[in-house]
Amino acid sequence: MSAAPVIPDITLNNGVTIPQLGFGVFQIEPKDTKAAVLAALETGYRHIDTAEMYGNEKQVGQAVAESGLKRSDVFVTSKLNNGYHAHAQALAAFDRTLDDLGMEQLDLFLVHWPLPGIGDYTETWRAMEEILASGRVRAIGVSNFQTAHLDRLFQETSVVPAVNQIEVHPYLVQDELREFDARHGIATQAWSPIAQGKVLDDPVITAIAGRLGRSPAQVVLRWHIQRGDIVFPKSVTRARIEENIRIFDFELTEDDLARITALDRGERTGPDPDTFNWVPA
Ligand SMILES: NC(=O)c1ccc[n+]([C@@H]2O[C@H](COP(=O)([O-])OP(=O)(O)OC[C@H]3O[C@@H](n4cnc5c(N)ncnc54)[C@H](OP(=O)(O)O)[C@@H]3O)[C@@H](O)[C@H]2O)c1
Protein backbone atom coordinates (compact mmCIF):
# COMPACT_ATOMS: atom_id res chain seq x y z
CA MET A 1 0.00 0.00 0.00
CA SER A 2 1.18 3.57 -0.70
CA ALA A 3 2.26 5.89 2.13
CA ALA A 4 -0.44 7.30 4.44
CA PRO A 5 -1.76 10.69 3.27
CA VAL A 6 -0.83 13.85 5.14
CA ILE A 7 -3.98 15.03 6.91
CA PRO A 8 -4.22 18.82 7.44
CA ASP A 9 -4.64 20.23 10.95
CA ILE A 10 -7.28 22.75 11.99
CA THR A 11 -6.27 25.18 14.75
CA LEU A 12 -8.96 25.60 17.41
CA ASN A 13 -9.71 28.89 19.19
CA ASN A 14 -7.34 28.07 22.08
CA GLY A 15 -4.41 27.13 19.81
CA VAL A 16 -4.88 23.34 20.06
CA THR A 17 -4.64 21.60 16.68
CA ILE A 18 -6.89 18.76 15.50
CA PRO A 19 -6.53 16.61 12.36
CA GLN A 20 -9.30 17.64 9.94
CA LEU A 21 -10.12 13.99 9.17
CA GLY A 22 -10.69 11.47 11.94
CA PHE A 23 -12.43 8.16 12.58
CA GLY A 24 -15.87 7.90 14.24
CA VAL A 25 -16.89 4.90 16.34
CA PHE A 26 -20.67 5.43 16.81
CA GLN A 27 -22.53 2.10 16.41
CA ILE A 28 -19.34 0.03 16.47
CA GLU A 29 -19.94 -2.85 18.90
CA PRO A 30 -17.48 -2.88 21.82
CA LYS A 31 -16.21 -6.30 20.65
CA ASP A 32 -15.34 -4.85 17.21
CA THR A 33 -14.04 -1.45 18.33
CA LYS A 34 -10.42 -2.27 19.14
CA ALA A 35 -9.84 -3.90 15.75
CA ALA A 36 -11.56 -1.06 13.87
CA VAL A 37 -9.59 1.66 15.68
CA LEU A 38 -6.33 -0.25 15.22
CA ALA A 39 -7.10 -0.57 11.49
CA ALA A 40 -7.75 3.18 11.32
CA LEU A 41 -4.52 4.04 13.16
CA GLU A 42 -2.53 1.65 10.92
CA THR A 43 -4.06 3.34 7.87
CA GLY A 44 -2.95 6.79 9.05
CA TYR A 45 -5.89 8.29 10.97
CA ARG A 46 -4.71 10.17 14.06
CA HIS A 47 -8.03 11.39 15.45
CA ILE A 48 -10.74 9.22 17.05
CA ASP A 49 -14.25 10.44 17.91
CA THR A 50 -16.02 8.44 20.64
CA ALA A 51 -18.58 9.14 23.40
CA GLU A 52 -19.68 7.65 26.70
CA MET A 53 -23.02 6.97 24.96
CA TYR A 54 -21.33 4.67 22.40
CA GLY A 55 -20.23 2.24 25.14
CA ASN A 56 -16.81 1.69 23.56
CA GLU A 57 -14.44 4.16 25.28
CA LYS A 58 -12.51 1.27 26.95
CA GLN A 59 -11.85 -0.39 23.60
CA VAL A 60 -10.81 2.92 22.00
CA GLY A 61 -8.32 3.39 24.85
CA GLN A 62 -6.98 -0.14 24.42
CA ALA A 63 -6.46 0.38 20.69
CA VAL A 64 -4.59 3.67 21.22
CA ALA A 65 -2.42 2.03 23.91
CA GLU A 66 -1.65 -1.03 21.78
CA SER A 67 -1.08 0.90 18.53
CA GLY A 68 2.56 1.63 19.30
CA LEU A 69 1.90 5.33 18.72
CA LYS A 70 2.71 7.97 21.31
CA ARG A 71 -0.38 9.12 23.20
CA SER A 72 0.33 12.68 22.01
CA ASP A 73 0.19 11.54 18.37
CA VAL A 74 -3.50 10.60 18.54
CA PHE A 75 -6.25 13.20 19.08
CA VAL A 76 -9.08 11.67 21.14
CA THR A 77 -12.54 13.21 21.60
CA SER A 78 -15.26 11.99 23.94
CA LYS A 79 -18.63 13.38 25.03
CA LEU A 80 -20.62 13.94 28.21
CA ASN A 81 -23.70 11.73 28.13
CA ASN A 82 -27.22 13.08 28.53
CA GLY A 83 -27.87 11.73 32.03
CA TYR A 84 -24.98 13.71 33.56
CA HIS A 85 -25.79 17.35 32.94
CA ALA A 86 -25.91 18.39 36.61
CA HIS A 87 -22.66 19.95 37.84
CA ALA A 88 -21.40 17.17 40.16
CA GLN A 89 -22.51 14.44 37.76
CA ALA A 90 -20.68 16.06 34.87
CA LEU A 91 -17.42 16.18 36.86
CA ALA A 92 -17.82 12.51 37.88
CA ALA A 93 -18.70 11.46 34.31
CA PHE A 94 -15.51 13.06 33.00
CA ASP A 95 -13.49 11.11 35.60
CA ARG A 96 -15.12 7.88 34.39
CA THR A 97 -14.41 8.73 30.75
CA LEU A 98 -10.71 9.23 31.51
CA ASP A 99 -10.66 5.99 33.55
CA ASP A 100 -12.39 4.02 30.81
CA LEU A 101 -10.05 5.39 28.15
CA GLY A 102 -7.09 4.68 30.46
CA MET A 103 -5.76 8.18 29.76
CA GLU A 104 -4.50 11.00 31.97
CA GLN A 105 -5.60 13.71 29.59
CA LEU A 106 -8.28 13.90 26.91
CA ASP A 107 -7.87 16.11 23.84
CA LEU A 108 -11.48 17.28 23.44
CA PHE A 109 -14.59 16.81 25.61
CA LEU A 110 -18.03 17.80 24.31
CA VAL A 111 -21.51 18.24 25.79
CA HIS A 112 -23.26 15.65 23.61
CA TRP A 113 -26.72 17.32 23.39
CA PRO A 114 -28.06 20.63 24.76
CA LEU A 115 -31.38 19.11 26.00
CA PRO A 116 -33.00 22.55 26.26
CA GLY A 117 -36.26 21.15 27.67
CA ILE A 118 -34.68 19.46 30.68
CA GLY A 119 -32.04 20.95 32.96
CA ASP A 120 -29.78 23.88 32.29
CA TYR A 121 -26.91 23.47 29.88
CA THR A 122 -25.18 26.61 31.25
CA GLU A 123 -24.69 24.70 34.54
CA THR A 124 -23.25 21.83 32.51
CA TRP A 125 -20.97 24.21 30.63
CA ARG A 126 -19.63 25.69 33.88
CA ALA A 127 -18.63 22.14 34.90
CA MET A 128 -16.90 21.78 31.52
CA GLU A 129 -15.00 25.03 32.21
CA GLU A 130 -13.80 23.60 35.53
CA ILE A 131 -12.65 20.41 33.79
CA LEU A 132 -10.71 22.54 31.27
CA ALA A 133 -9.12 24.56 34.10
CA SER A 134 -7.99 21.29 35.76
CA GLY A 135 -5.71 20.65 32.76
CA ARG A 136 -7.11 17.14 32.20
CA VAL A 137 -8.60 18.10 28.84
CA ARG A 138 -6.97 20.27 26.17
CA ALA A 139 -10.18 21.73 24.72
CA ILE A 140 -13.92 21.72 25.42
CA GLY A 141 -16.82 22.06 23.04
CA VAL A 142 -20.45 21.31 22.38
CA SER A 143 -22.43 19.08 20.07
CA ASN A 144 -25.84 19.63 18.53
CA PHE A 145 -26.03 23.24 19.78
CA GLN A 146 -28.18 25.66 17.77
CA THR A 147 -27.48 29.41 17.60
CA ALA A 148 -29.84 30.18 20.51
CA HIS A 149 -28.07 27.63 22.72
CA LEU A 150 -24.69 29.12 21.85
CA ASP A 151 -25.95 32.67 22.43
CA ARG A 152 -26.91 31.71 25.99
CA LEU A 153 -23.44 30.28 26.61
CA PHE A 154 -21.86 33.51 25.31
CA GLN A 155 -24.03 35.61 27.63
CA GLU A 156 -23.88 33.49 30.79
CA THR A 157 -20.52 31.67 30.78
CA SER A 158 -16.86 32.46 30.07
CA VAL A 159 -15.20 30.00 27.68
CA VAL A 160 -16.25 30.04 24.01
CA PRO A 161 -16.61 26.40 22.86
CA ALA A 162 -13.73 25.26 20.65
CA VAL A 163 -16.04 23.19 18.42
CA ASN A 164 -19.69 22.58 17.65
CA GLN A 165 -20.25 19.02 16.40
CA ILE A 166 -23.45 18.97 14.33
CA GLU A 167 -25.11 16.83 11.68
CA VAL A 168 -23.88 17.98 8.23
CA HIS A 169 -24.00 16.24 4.85
CA PRO A 170 -25.26 17.09 1.35
CA TYR A 171 -28.92 16.68 2.38
CA LEU A 172 -28.43 18.92 5.47
CA VAL A 173 -25.75 21.48 4.61
CA GLN A 174 -26.29 23.71 7.68
CA ASP A 175 -24.67 26.80 6.15
CA GLU A 176 -26.34 29.26 8.53
CA LEU A 177 -25.17 27.46 11.68
CA ARG A 178 -21.70 26.81 10.20
CA GLU A 179 -21.34 30.52 9.41
CA PHE A 180 -22.49 31.43 12.93
CA ASP A 181 -19.90 29.03 14.38
CA ALA A 182 -17.16 30.54 12.19
CA ARG A 183 -18.12 34.11 13.13
CA HIS A 184 -17.62 33.20 16.79
CA GLY A 185 -14.34 31.33 16.30
CA ILE A 186 -15.96 27.90 16.77
CA ALA A 187 -14.83 25.08 14.46
CA THR A 188 -17.66 23.02 12.96
CA GLN A 189 -17.41 19.25 13.09
CA ALA A 190 -19.73 17.46 10.65
CA TRP A 191 -21.25 14.28 12.07
CA SER A 192 -22.72 11.54 9.84
CA PRO A 193 -20.72 13.15 6.99
CA ILE A 194 -22.03 10.67 4.39
CA ALA A 195 -25.50 10.56 6.05
CA GLN A 196 -24.81 6.94 7.02
CA GLY A 197 -24.61 6.08 3.31
CA LYS A 198 -27.91 7.75 2.27
CA VAL A 199 -26.29 10.34 -0.04
CA LEU A 200 -24.03 7.92 -1.89
CA ASP A 201 -26.52 6.99 -4.64
CA ASP A 202 -27.43 10.58 -5.42
CA PRO A 203 -27.01 11.13 -9.20
CA VAL A 204 -25.20 14.46 -8.74
CA ILE A 205 -22.64 12.78 -6.49
CA THR A 206 -22.25 9.63 -8.59
CA ALA A 207 -21.76 11.78 -11.73
CA ILE A 208 -18.95 13.80 -10.10
CA ALA A 209 -17.43 10.58 -8.75
CA GLY A 210 -17.55 8.99 -12.20
CA ARG A 211 -15.87 12.01 -13.84
CA LEU A 212 -13.07 12.06 -11.26
CA GLY A 213 -12.62 8.28 -10.99
CA ARG A 214 -13.35 8.46 -7.24
CA SER A 215 -15.97 6.81 -5.04
CA PRO A 216 -19.12 8.72 -4.00
CA ALA A 217 -17.94 8.61 -0.35
CA GLN A 218 -14.60 10.17 -1.32
CA VAL A 219 -16.39 12.96 -3.22
CA VAL A 220 -18.67 13.76 -0.27
CA LEU A 221 -15.81 13.67 2.26
CA ARG A 222 -13.74 15.92 -0.03
CA TRP A 223 -16.68 18.37 -0.20
CA HIS A 224 -16.58 18.62 3.62
CA ILE A 225 -12.79 19.09 3.63
CA GLN A 226 -12.92 21.90 1.04
CA ARG A 227 -15.70 23.61 3.04
CA GLY A 228 -13.31 23.61 6.03
CA ASP A 229 -15.25 21.32 8.37
CA ILE A 230 -13.78 18.55 10.52
CA VAL A 231 -15.09 15.03 9.66
CA PHE A 232 -14.78 11.50 11.09
CA PRO A 233 -16.55 8.90 8.93
CA LYS A 234 -17.26 5.58 10.62
CA SER A 235 -16.60 2.19 9.06
CA VAL A 236 -15.87 -1.31 10.30
CA THR A 237 -14.77 -2.30 6.79
CA ARG A 238 -11.02 -2.18 6.15
CA ALA A 239 -11.35 -1.27 2.45
CA ARG A 240 -13.67 1.66 3.31
CA ILE A 241 -11.41 2.85 6.14
CA GLU A 242 -8.63 3.04 3.52
CA GLU A 243 -10.91 4.61 0.88
CA ASN A 244 -12.14 7.34 3.23
CA ILE A 245 -8.63 8.63 4.03
CA ARG A 246 -7.61 8.90 0.34
CA ILE A 247 -9.20 12.29 -0.22
CA PHE A 248 -6.16 14.56 -0.18
CA ASP A 249 -4.88 13.93 -3.72
CA PHE A 250 -7.75 15.41 -5.75
CA GLU A 251 -9.91 18.54 -5.76
CA LEU A 252 -13.51 19.38 -6.47
CA THR A 253 -14.15 22.45 -8.63
CA GLU A 254 -16.19 25.42 -7.36
CA ASP A 255 -19.00 24.15 -9.56
CA ASP A 256 -18.84 20.64 -8.02
CA LEU A 257 -18.95 22.16 -4.53
CA ALA A 258 -21.95 24.33 -5.44
CA ARG A 259 -23.86 21.44 -7.06
CA ILE A 260 -23.38 19.25 -3.98
CA THR A 261 -24.37 22.08 -1.62
CA ALA A 262 -27.52 22.63 -3.74
CA LEU A 263 -28.67 19.10 -2.80
CA ASP A 264 -29.69 20.48 0.62
CA ARG A 265 -33.20 19.45 1.61
CA GLY A 266 -33.05 19.96 5.35
CA GLU A 267 -33.15 16.21 5.92
CA ARG A 268 -31.86 14.92 9.26
CA THR A 269 -30.76 11.35 9.93
CA GLY A 270 -30.74 12.03 13.68
CA PRO A 271 -32.89 13.97 16.20
CA ASP A 272 -33.63 17.71 16.01
CA PRO A 273 -31.60 19.43 18.78
CA ASP A 274 -34.42 21.90 19.50
CA THR A 275 -36.85 19.17 20.42
CA PHE A 276 -34.69 16.20 21.44
CA ASN A 277 -35.06 15.68 25.15
CA TRP A 278 -33.48 12.59 26.57
CA VAL A 279 -35.59 10.73 29.10
CA PRO A 280 -33.95 8.30 31.51
CA ALA A 281 -34.77 4.63 30.73
N1 LIG B 1 -22.48 14.20 18.16
C1 LIG B 1 -23.45 13.44 17.73
O1 LIG B 1 -24.61 13.58 18.17
C2 LIG B 1 -23.15 12.40 16.71
C3 LIG B 1 -24.21 11.70 16.09
C4 LIG B 1 -23.88 10.74 15.11
C5 LIG B 1 -22.56 10.52 14.77
N2 LIG B 1 -21.55 11.19 15.41
C6 LIG B 1 -20.13 10.95 15.09
O2 LIG B 1 -19.95 11.00 13.66
C7 LIG B 1 -19.35 9.78 13.23
C8 LIG B 1 -19.76 9.45 11.81
O3 LIG B 1 -21.19 9.42 11.69
P1 LIG B 1 -22.01 8.06 11.50
O4 LIG B 1 -21.24 6.92 12.05
O5 LIG B 1 -23.37 8.30 12.04
O6 LIG B 1 -22.21 7.95 9.93
P2 LIG B 1 -21.31 8.08 8.62
O7 LIG B 1 -19.88 8.13 8.93
O8 LIG B 1 -21.93 9.18 7.80
O9 LIG B 1 -21.66 6.71 7.87
C9 LIG B 1 -21.30 5.45 8.39
C10 LIG B 1 -21.97 4.37 7.53
O10 LIG B 1 -21.51 4.45 6.18
C11 LIG B 1 -20.86 3.24 5.80
N3 LIG B 1 -19.65 3.65 5.06
C12 LIG B 1 -18.51 4.20 5.56
N4 LIG B 1 -17.63 4.46 4.59
C13 LIG B 1 -18.22 4.08 3.43
C14 LIG B 1 -17.80 4.07 2.08
N5 LIG B 1 -16.59 4.52 1.73
N6 LIG B 1 -18.66 3.61 1.13
C15 LIG B 1 -19.88 3.15 1.48
N7 LIG B 1 -20.33 3.13 2.75
C16 LIG B 1 -19.50 3.57 3.71
C17 LIG B 1 -20.56 2.51 7.09
O11 LIG B 1 -20.63 1.11 6.87
P3 LIG B 1 -19.62 -0.01 7.52
O12 LIG B 1 -19.25 0.44 8.90
O13 LIG B 1 -20.47 -1.24 7.49
O14 LIG B 1 -18.44 -0.10 6.60
C18 LIG B 1 -21.68 2.96 7.99
O15 LIG B 1 -22.85 2.20 7.74
C19 LIG B 1 -19.85 8.77 14.27
O16 LIG B 1 -19.13 7.54 14.22
C20 LIG B 1 -19.65 9.58 15.53
O17 LIG B 1 -18.28 9.60 15.89
C21 LIG B 1 -21.84 12.14 16.35
The ligand as an ORCA input file, in Angstrom:
! r2SCAN-3c Opt
* xyz 0 1
  N     -22.481     14.202     18.163
  C     -23.449     13.443     17.729
  O     -24.611     13.579     18.166
  C     -23.150     12.402     16.707
  C     -24.205     11.698     16.090
  C     -23.883     10.743     15.111
  C     -22.559     10.524     14.765
  N     -21.555     11.191     15.410
  C     -20.128     10.951     15.087
  O     -19.952     11.002     13.664
  C     -19.351      9.780     13.226
  C     -19.760      9.452     11.806
  O     -21.187      9.417     11.686
  P     -22.010      8.059     11.501
  O     -21.241      6.919     12.052
  O     -23.365      8.297     12.041
  O     -22.215      7.948      9.933
  P     -21.312      8.079      8.616
  O     -19.878      8.131      8.934
  O     -21.934      9.176      7.801
  O     -21.655      6.711      7.868
  C     -21.303      5.452      8.391
  C     -21.970      4.366      7.529
  O     -21.512      4.449      6.181
  C     -20.861      3.244      5.804
  N     -19.647      3.651      5.061
  C     -18.513      4.201      5.561
  N     -17.631      4.456      4.588
  C     -18.224      4.076      3.427
  C     -17.801      4.073      2.075
  N     -16.593      4.523      1.731
  N     -18.662      3.611      1.131
  C     -19.884      3.152      1.477
  N     -20.334      3.130      2.750
  C     -19.504      3.574      3.711
  C     -20.555      2.508      7.089
  O     -20.627      1.111      6.873
  P     -19.621     -0.008      7.522
  O     -19.253      0.438      8.899
  O     -20.467     -1.240      7.494
  O     -18.441     -0.097      6.600
  C     -21.679      2.964      7.989
  O     -22.853      2.201      7.744
  C     -19.845      8.772     14.269
  O     -19.134      7.543     14.224
  C     -19.646      9.575     15.534
  O     -18.278      9.600     15.888
  C     -21.842     12.136     16.355
*
